[in-house]
């Protein structure tokens, strides 16, 4: 992903809601929502509140002129595919997908129903769009990261825990973003003289086995990359890391709220809220092919001071001062 192009797109996001647009015509529209998360997940519920807030600001009211059909894959790739096929068969006006697996399942199911994605890193490499500026097909959306964040995660982890000598990056080997994160992570590890390891995980057994094996080597820390496993199994990951006193950095605030040490990444609620703009434009006749992929307008550093104390980590005051939020 070219940094200049990415920043240019992100800079334009804030201005789009100010553009005058026609109000909804009053007809009931039906859209779908497909996620890899578990139904009832309180964090996803908060994100959906942000989405509905964005839609209301644009005149779309659930139950009045908008019907949203929700489907939850619960971390099951096969289920995501069957739900995608089922959802496409209902002929919705568009489908909002969260994450790579649901987006891929929908891409396989339809080439005509408009798809808006959230949280898909490098959609060009993933084969979802031809380019960020001109997606060309029936898919567009919001991407949360550039690949160089893999190195930034390591740098922050080393800064908060200077004695680290080994760091393992956990990621889904089926997800194309894991390869991109690994490249910048490994380059940063070489520059910092840190031993880098990559652990491919998808389900709970992989996580338990991978973290347990890594811990035996001592002196370690963890990077948890963006993928369905890190959402569905966040409590397991946090508990394993904290029990073994492993400094760990995550990609989202909700993992820190669940007890994780720290996170560095976009405000996901804002990404959901921003997606309402593209939902609105597509419902009013615009094509995904003509809507450039957006990037986040800001990233945030969140630190859980209570967890730092629990794993016997003294966080440098200057590091705390840089945080966007400190959870006490």
C-alpha positions as CSV (number, residue, x, y, z in Angstrom):
1,X,0.0,0.0,0.0
2,X,1.5,3.4,-1.0
3,X,1.7,5.7,2.0
4,X,1.0,8.9,0.1
5,X,-2.1,7.5,-1.5
6,X,-3.3,6.1,1.9
7,X,-2.9,9.4,3.7
8,X,-4.6,11.3,0.9
9,X,-7.7,9.1,1.1
10,X,-7.8,9.3,4.9
11,X,-7.6,13.1,4.8
12,X,-10.7,13.2,2.6
13,X,-12.9,11.2,5.0
14,X,-13.5,13.9,7.4
15,X,-14.8,16.3,4.7
16,X,-17.3,13.9,3.1
17,X,-20.1,14.1,5.7
18,X,-20.2,17.9,5.1
19,X,-21.2,17.4,1.4
20,X,-24.8,18.2,0.9
21,X,-26.8,15.1,-0.2
22,X,-30.4,14.3,-0.9
23,X,-32.4,12.8,1.9
24,X,-33.6,9.2,1.8
25,X,-36.7,8.9,-0.3
26,X,-38.7,7.1,2.4
27,X,-38.7,3.7,0.8
28,X,-37.7,0.8,3.1
29,X,-34.3,-0.5,2.1
30,X,-32.8,-3.8,3.2
31,X,-29.1,-4.3,3.9
32,X,-27.1,-7.1,5.4
33,X,-24.4,-7.2,8.1
34,X,-21.9,-10.2,8.1
35,X,-19.3,-10.5,10.8
36,X,-16.9,-13.2,12.0
37,X,-17.7,-12.2,15.6
38,X,-20.0,-14.0,18.1
39,X,-23.6,-12.8,18.4
40,X,-24.1,-10.8,21.6
41,X,-20.5,-9.7,21.8
42,X,-20.8,-6.5,23.8
43,X,-18.0,-4.8,22.0
44,X,-19.5,-5.4,18.6
45,X,-22.8,-4.2,20.0
46,X,-21.1,-0.9,20.8
47,X,-19.7,-0.7,17.3
48,X,-23.2,-1.3,15.8
49,X,-24.4,1.6,18.0
50,X,-21.8,3.8,16.3
51,X,-22.9,2.5,12.9
52,X,-26.5,3.3,13.6
53,X,-25.6,6.7,14.9
54,X,-23.9,7.5,11.6
55,X,-26.8,6.2,9.6
56,X,-29.3,8.3,11.6
57,X,-27.3,11.4,11.0
58,X,-27.8,10.7,7.3
59,X,-31.5,10.0,7.6
60,X,-31.5,6.2,7.7
61,X,-33.5,4.9,10.6
62,X,-33.6,1.2,11.4
63,X,-37.2,0.0,11.4
64,X,-38.5,3.0,9.5
65,X,-36.7,3.2,6.1
66,X,-33.9,0.7,6.8
67,X,-33.9,-3.0,7.6
68,X,-30.6,-4.6,8.7
69,X,-30.3,-8.3,8.7
70,X,-27.5,-9.5,11.0
71,X,-25.4,-12.7,10.6
72,X,-22.7,-13.9,12.9
73,X,-20.1,-16.5,11.8
74,X,-18.5,-16.9,15.3
75,X,-15.0,-17.5,14.0
76,X,-16.1,-20.3,11.7
77,X,-14.9,-19.9,8.1
78,X,-17.3,-22.5,6.7
79,X,-20.2,-20.8,8.5
80,X,-19.2,-17.4,7.1
81,X,-19.4,-18.9,3.6
82,X,-22.8,-20.4,4.1
83,X,-24.1,-17.2,5.7
84,X,-22.8,-15.2,2.8
85,X,-24.6,-17.4,0.3
86,X,-27.8,-17.2,2.3
87,X,-27.6,-13.4,2.7
88,X,-26.9,-12.8,-1.1
89,X,-29.9,-15.0,-1.9
90,X,-32.2,-12.4,-0.2
91,X,-31.1,-9.7,-2.7
92,X,-30.1,-7.0,-0.3
93,X,-29.3,-3.5,-1.5
94,X,-25.8,-3.9,0.0
95,X,-23.9,-5.9,2.6
96,X,-21.6,-4.5,5.3
97,X,-18.8,-7.0,6.1
98,X,-16.4,-6.8,9.0
99,X,-13.0,-8.5,8.6
100,X,-11.2,-10.4,5.8
101,X,-13.0,-13.8,6.2
102,X,-16.6,-12.4,5.8
103,X,-15.5,-10.2,3.0
104,X,-13.9,-13.1,1.2
105,X,-17.0,-15.2,1.7
106,X,-19.2,-12.5,0.2
107,X,-16.8,-12.0,-2.7
108,X,-17.1,-15.7,-3.5
109,X,-20.9,-15.5,-3.2
110,X,-21.6,-12.5,-5.5
111,X,-20.1,-10.2,-8.0
112,X,-23.1,-7.9,-8.2
113,X,-24.4,-7.1,-4.7
114,X,-22.5,-4.0,-3.4
115,X,-20.2,-4.9,-0.5
116,X,-18.7,-2.4,2.0
117,X,-16.0,-3.8,4.3
118,X,-14.5,-2.7,7.6
119,X,-11.2,-3.9,9.0
120,X,-9.7,-5.4,5.9
121,X,-5.9,-4.7,5.7
122,X,-4.5,-4.2,2.2
123,X,-7.6,-5.0,0.2
124,X,-5.5,-4.8,-3.0
125,X,-3.3,-7.7,-1.9
126,X,-6.4,-9.5,-0.7
127,X,-7.8,-9.3,-4.2
128,X,-10.9,-7.4,-3.1
129,X,-10.2,-4.2,-5.1
130,X,-8.1,-3.2,-8.1
131,X,-6.6,-0.2,-6.3
132,X,-7.4,2.0,-3.3
133,X,-8.4,4.9,-5.5
134,X,-10.5,3.0,-8.0
135,X,-11.8,-0.3,-6.5
136,X,-13.4,-1.2,-9.9
137,X,-15.7,-4.0,-8.7
138,X,-18.6,-4.4,-6.4
139,X,-16.5,-4.0,-3.2
140,X,-15.1,-1.0,-1.3
141,X,-14.7,0.0,2.3
142,X,-12.4,1.1,5.1
143,X,-9.0,-0.4,5.8
144,X,-7.5,0.0,9.3
145,X,-3.7,-0.3,8.8
146,X,-0.6,0.0,6.7
147,X,1.7,-2.9,7.0
148,X,4.4,-0.9,8.7
149,X,2.3,-1.0,11.8
150,X,3.9,-4.4,12.4
151,X,7.2,-2.7,13.1
152,X,5.5,0.0,15.2
153,X,3.9,-2.6,17.4
154,X,7.3,-4.1,18.1
155,X,8.9,-0.7,18.8
156,X,6.2,0.2,21.3
157,X,6.5,-3.2,23.0
158,X,10.3,-2.8,23.3
159,X,9.8,0.7,24.7
160,X,7.4,-0.3,27.4
161,X,9.5,-3.4,28.2
162,X,13.1,-2.7,27.4
163,X,14.4,-6.1,28.6
164,X,12.6,-8.0,25.9
165,X,14.8,-10.3,23.9
166,X,12.2,-12.4,22.1
167,X,8.8,-11.4,20.6
168,X,6.3,-13.7,18.9
169,X,3.7,-12.3,16.5
170,X,0.4,-14.2,16.5
171,X,-1.6,-14.2,13.3
172,X,-3.9,-16.2,11.1
173,X,-1.7,-17.8,8.3
174,X,-4.7,-18.0,6.0
175,X,-5.2,-14.2,6.2
176,X,-3.1,-12.3,3.7
177,X,-2.4,-9.5,6.2
178,X,-0.3,-11.8,8.4
179,X,2.4,-11.9,5.7
180,X,2.5,-8.1,5.4
181,X,2.6,-7.6,9.2
182,X,5.5,-10.2,9.5
183,X,7.7,-8.4,7.0
184,X,7.8,-5.1,8.9
185,X,7.9,-6.9,12.2
186,X,10.9,-9.0,11.2
187,X,12.7,-5.9,9.8
188,X,12.2,-4.0,13.0
189,X,13.3,-7.0,15.1
190,X,16.6,-7.1,13.2
191,X,17.2,-3.4,13.8
192,X,16.4,-3.9,17.6
193,X,18.4,-7.1,17.9
194,X,15.3,-9.0,19.0
195,X,14.6,-12.6,18.2
196,X,11.4,-12.7,16.1
197,X,9.0,-15.6,15.9
198,X,5.7,-16.0,14.0
199,X,3.0,-18.2,15.4
200,X,0.1,-19.2,13.1
201,X,-3.2,-19.5,14.9
202,X,-6.8,-19.7,14.1
203,X,-8.7,-21.3,17.0
204,X,-8.4,-21.7,20.7
205,X,-6.2,-24.8,20.6
206,X,-3.6,-23.1,18.4
207,X,-3.5,-20.1,20.8
208,X,-3.1,-22.2,23.9
209,X,-0.4,-24.4,22.3
210,X,1.4,-21.5,20.6
211,X,1.7,-19.2,23.6
212,X,2.5,-22.1,25.9
213,X,5.4,-23.2,23.7
214,X,6.7,-19.7,23.3
215,X,6.7,-19.0,27.0
216,X,9.1,-21.8,27.7
217,X,11.9,-19.8,26.1
218,X,11.7,-16.9,28.6
219,X,12.3,-13.2,28.0
220,X,9.4,-12.9,25.7
221,X,6.6,-10.6,24.5
222,X,3.6,-10.9,22.2
223,X,2.1,-9.1,19.3
224,X,-1.5,-10.0,18.5
225,X,-2.4,-9.1,15.0
226,X,-5.8,-8.1,13.5
227,X,-7.9,-11.2,12.6
228,X,-11.1,-12.9,13.6
229,X,-9.3,-15.1,16.2
230,X,-8.1,-12.1,18.1
231,X,-11.6,-10.8,18.4
232,X,-13.4,-14.1,19.2
233,X,-10.8,-15.4,21.6
234,X,-9.5,-12.2,23.1
235,X,-10.3,-13.2,26.7
236,X,-8.3,-16.4,26.3
237,X,-5.3,-14.6,24.7
238,X,-5.4,-11.9,27.4
239,X,-5.6,-14.5,30.2
240,X,-2.7,-16.6,28.8
241,X,-0.5,-13.5,28.3
242,X,-1.2,-12.1,31.8
243,X,-0.9,-15.4,33.6
244,X,2.5,-15.9,32.1
245,X,3.5,-12.3,32.7
246,X,4.1,-11.7,29.0
247,X,4.0,-8.0,27.8
248,X,1.6,-8.0,24.9
249,X,0.4,-5.4,22.4
250,X,-2.9,-5.7,20.6
251,X,-4.5,-3.9,17.7
252,X,-7.7,-2.6,19.3
253,X,-8.8,-0.9,22.5
254,X,-11.4,-3.5,23.3
255,X,-8.6,-6.0,24.0
256,X,-7.1,-3.7,26.5
257,X,-10.5,-3.1,28.1
258,X,-10.6,-6.9,28.5
259,X,-7.3,-6.8,30.4
260,X,-4.7,-6.6,27.7
261,X,-1.6,-4.5,28.4
262,X,-1.8,-2.1,25.5
263,X,-3.0,-1.5,22.0
264,X,-2.1,0.7,19.1
265,X,-4.6,1.0,16.2
266,X,-7.6,2.9,14.9
267,X,-10.7,3.9,16.7
268,X,-12.9,1.0,15.4
269,X,-16.1,2.7,16.5
270,X,-15.2,5.6,14.2
271,X,-14.6,3.2,11.3
272,X,-18.1,1.8,11.8
273,X,-19.6,5.3,12.0
274,X,-17.7,6.3,8.9
275,X,-19.0,3.3,6.9
276,X,-22.5,4.9,7.1
277,X,-21.3,7.4,4.6
278,X,-20.7,4.7,1.9
279,X,-23.9,2.9,2.8
280,X,-25.8,6.1,2.3
281,X,-24.1,6.9,-1.0
282,X,-24.6,3.4,-2.4
283,X,-28.3,3.3,-1.3
284,X,-28.7,6.6,-3.3
285,X,-27.3,5.1,-6.4
286,X,-23.5,5.4,-6.4
287,X,-21.3,2.4,-7.3
288,X,-18.6,0.8,-5.1
289,X,-16.3,0.8,-8.1
290,X,-16.3,4.6,-7.9
291,X,-15.8,5.0,-4.2
292,X,-12.1,4.9,-3.1
293,X,-11.1,2.8,-0.1
294,X,-10.9,4.9,3.0
295,X,-8.3,4.8,5.7
296,X,-8.5,5.7,9.4
297,X,-8.3,9.4,10.4
298,X,-6.4,8.6,13.6
299,X,-4.7,5.9,15.6
300,X,-4.7,5.7,19.3
301,X,-2.3,4.2,22.0
302,X,-4.2,2.7,24.9
303,X,-2.4,1.4,28.1
304,X,-3.9,-0.7,30.9
305,X,-2.0,0.5,34.0
306,X,-3.7,-2.2,36.2
307,X,-2.4,-5.0,33.9
308,X,1.1,-3.5,33.8
309,X,1.2,-3.7,37.6
310,X,-0.2,-7.2,37.7
311,X,2.6,-8.5,35.4
312,X,5.2,-6.6,37.3
313,X,6.0,-4.1,34.6
314,X,7.0,-0.6,35.4
315,X,5.8,1.6,32.6
316,X,8.1,4.6,31.9
317,X,6.3,7.9,32.9
318,X,7.1,9.4,29.5
319,X,5.5,6.5,27.8
320,X,2.3,6.9,29.9
321,X,2.2,10.6,29.0
322,X,2.1,9.7,25.3
323,X,-1.0,7.5,25.6
324,X,-4.3,8.6,24.3
325,X,-6.0,6.7,27.2
326,X,-4.7,5.0,30.4
327,X,-7.1,2.5,31.9
328,X,-6.5,2.5,35.7
